[in-house]
Amino acid sequence: MPPRDLYAVLGVAPEATTAELARAYRRLLRRYHPDTREGQEAAADGSDGALGQVIAAYAILRDPDRRAGYDRQRRRETPDAPRIVVSTGRRHVRAQPSDEPLIRAGPVRWQRFAPGS
């Protein structure tokens, strides 16, 4: 099962390019690979688990389709994601949150303007 934030595992920003992802992956692969570590004490530091996380994160983020799906899921699960829902008839639209309080408005009823009333 991949970790929650794949971008944090690779140490890159969510806007990172594929070249930046590959560079971060190779850097972490060199760091955690068993062939580059010394003896048995290196296995006790949890590097094998970290290597698995790096490989799983890169496997998802390097594929544009899988990355887009992960980004959609990540936006849904993010606690600071927009939670305001605006109803426009039968459609519900997510709006960006703002510092202003939420105002609820009902349907608009058009009435003729009667001058003098």
HUCORNOR-V517561 format. One line per field, one symbol per residue. phi: phi as a letter, one per 30 degrees, with the letter a starting at -180 (. if undefined). A space follows every 10 residues. Layout:
phi = ???
//
This chain:
phi = .dddcddddd ibddcddddd dddddddddd dcdddccchd dddddidddd dddddddddd dddedddddd dddddddddc decdcccbic cccdcddbdd ddccbdddcd bddcdic
//
